[in-house]
């Protein structure tokens, strides 16, 4: 039971992007994932994607849960399901 997070187009990443796996927990949201990613990736993630200290997502970033953009769902409050794939990328 897991959630996969793929990050592409992010500066200072290896070719092919970054990929993280999280254990699924009932009621988990996009915000929970972002809060967990911030300390793992460091201040560059906070500056580019999500500022955990101020609980603010960079409006220019595009985030998908499976194939749906989170702005069409419940934004960072989107509740995740086991097996979801989250894709984080800069605007195209």
N, C-alpha and C positions, 0 to 999 in steps of 0.2 A: 504494500500500500504506500504509494508515493506520489509526489508532485515533482515534475521536472521544470526547471527554469532555464531558458536559453537566452543569452544576451548576445546580440550582434550589433555591429556598428559602434561599439563602445571603445573609446580610446584606451590604449594600454592593455589590449587583450591579445591572446594568441590567435594565429590564423584559424578561421573556422568558428571563432567566438568562444564564449564561456558557457559552461553547462553545470548546473547544480541540481542535486536531488535532495528533497526534503521528505521526511516521514509525514504521511498524511495524518492530520488530527481533525476530528469533527469540529465544524465551525470555523476552520481556518480561512483567513481572508487574504486578499492581495496585500493589504497593509501589513499583516503578520509576516508574509514572505519578504517584503521590503525591509522591515525592521530586522529580520534575520540576515539579509544580504549585506546591509550596511557595514556591520563589523567584520564580516568575512572579506569583503572586497576593499573596504577602506574609504578614505575621504574622497577619492575620485568618484566613487559610486554616489556618495551623498551630493557631490557637486553636480554630477551629470544627470542623475535619475531621481533620487529620493533623499530628502533631508530629514533623517529620523529625529534629530533634535527638535525641529520645528514642525514635524509631521506634514511635510509639503512635498508633493510629487511635481517634478518638472513637467509643466503643461505641454512642452514640445515633444516629449517622449511618447512613443506609441507602445501600448501594452495590450497584448492579446491573451485571452484564455481560450485555448484551442484555436478556433478561427474567429472568435468574436472580440472586437475591440472593447476594452473595459468601459469606455465612455457610453457605450450602448447597453451596458449592464449596470452594476452599482458602483462603478469607479473603484476606488481602493477598498471599498466595503464589500466587493464581490466575494461571495462565499464559494470556496473551492470544493471540488469533489475528487475522490481518489482517482488517480490516473490523469488528471488535468495536466496540460502542458502550457506553461506561461512563456510567452516570447516578448522580450523587451528590446526595442530598437529605436533609433532616432527617426524623425520624420523623413519621408522620402520626397 
